[in-house]
Amino acid sequence: MSNETSATTTRRGQAPRGERIADWADGRLGIYSLAKSNMRKIFPDHWSFMLGEICLYSFIIIILTGVYLTLFFHPSMAEVTYHGSYVPMHGIRMTQAFESTLDISFDVRGGLLIRQIHHWAALVFLGGMMVHMMRVFFTGAFRKPREVNWLFGFLLLVLGMFTGFTGYSLPDDLLSGTGVRFIEGVILAMPLIGSYLQMFIFGGEFPGHDIIPRFFTVHVLLLPGIMLGLLVAHLILVFYHKHTQFPGAGKTNKNVVGMPLLPVYMAKAGGFFFLVFGVISVIAAVASINPVWAIGPYRPDQVSTGAQPDWYMGFAEGLVRVMPGWEWDIWGHTINFGVLIPILIFPLVLVAIAVYPFVESWVTGDKREHHILDRPRNAPTRTGFGVAWLIAYLVMLVGGGNDLWATHFHLSINSITWFVRIAFFAGPILGFIVTKRICLGLQRRDRDKVLHGRESGIIKRLPHGEFIEVHEPLNQEQLHVLTQHEQPKPFEIGPEVDENGVERKVKRSTKLRAKLSKGYYGEDNVIPKPTPEEYKEITSGHGHH
């Protein structure tokens, strides 16, 4: 009896098994202290911050569906004769890669849906990254201390583009094979090393027997591994630097106004994940993408009509399509500038947006930390540059589909090509100028709102017969949002001579910085904010009409 009582007392005195496991893990991993300091971390609440979440959730969906597809896909270029479920293809010779793609589409339970979810999720992932990157760019969220995180995000975009390319090349259908042939032409256009590099990558003359297995390794193992590491580093830096927030009452560079990570933010994030998964699944179920059975297997002697890459590679395609077919024969070697120049322009355009944060920091001389976002209108030069970059990208996207534009809208393909050539140079310049003018106009409207209030739409007649519109004064929070931004002075070189009358030696980089600084903070690029004296003078006089 005493032994039973002792055993019962011991069991009652012990902590629950789950708590004991948690204590064991905490003693070795420090989970409790880590969770205590981070699980109540505050995150601001704004719809634009969900763009980054769409990228994250799409990436998770890509990994989940990709693991399923690898169980049934055979990355081999060995030729077989098809005798599967899709009768119209019976007797056609194809690679095992194409055959297994057909088997996934017609014989594996849920295979076609998973294939389409995988492909659509990749498109949403890259589209989400592009929009998310533009949100970060236009609001100035890349400024110190987030320059490195901006580069991580940019590398994720570039790696995502090449991961997508290797992915849609794996089925070895006629469309993807045409894209691989395009890449082979790009490689061969490289002077001196092109032919050697082509033989190394393809394992012989095109198409060789190694490109699909190598693409499979790169697509499934190498690039996703690098991207996963970058994504983890990206999220760690978001936690470490704390989240940026839009200007508003009570929001400063030293605090974050929002909801805690647990339980509010995690609950919303979990629901949003299933919403993104559901939307992508619905799109995949009702909108067919990459129907390889209608295209057929790749043959080097054929090219599919209307061959187009996925949208994110359309820029590179457009550069090659609209470039004149210039060739030079030098010492018995042909240099194909029609392909070489576009493949040099493509990375330069991408690098231009990647290094912009460092250029802006140098031009403005701003080395401070920023946790409050800019309204795009208050940074007209930056906003104009971003719009110009987008216009260049979109113009070349049109060039990449010049044949489809011509056939669908009954236009001349030569006219479209010349339009794209001109618009690639004129479009960004015009877009930059127009965007700056719009930003300055919005700044003037904000200034007028602060001084005179908001237009109410109510017309009032004064005793002497004059009709006026009644303006409602803004509340303090609205006034703060419209006036909280800084307007620094442009960088000045200083006097041309020193105190002894000797001419100062000024570096060319310093002169360039001074000129560019006027583009950010000069008189023609900034509308002065209302001063407190102006505001008091107007509000203490006749009031708001």
Secondary structure, DSSP 4 states (H G I P E B T S, - for coil): -HHHHHHHHHHHHSPPHHHHHHHHHHHHH-HHHHHHHHTT-EE---GGGHHHHHHHHHHHHHHHHHHHHHTT------EEE--SS-GGGTT-EEEHHHHHHHHHHHTSTTHHHHHHHHHHHHHHHHHHHHHHHHHHHHHTTTSTT-HHHHHHHHHHHHHHHHHHHHHHHTT-BHHHHHHHHHHHHHHHTSTTTHHHHHHHHHTSSTTTTTHHHHHHHIIIIIHHHHHHHHHHHHHHHHHHH---B---TT--TT---SEEIIIIIHHHHHHHHHHHHHHHHHHHHHS----HHHH-B--TT---TT----GGGHHHHHHHHHS---EEEETTEEEEHHHHHHHHHHHHHHHHHHSHHHHHHHHH---S---BPPPGGG-HHHHHHHHHHHHHHHHHHHHHTHHHHHHHHT--HHHHHHHHHHHHHHHHHHHHHHHHHHHHHHHHHHHHHHHH-EEEEEEEE-TTS-EEEEEEPPPHHHHHHHH-S--PPPP----SB-TTSPBP---HHHHHHHHHHHHHHSTTT-PPPPPHHHHHHHHTTT---
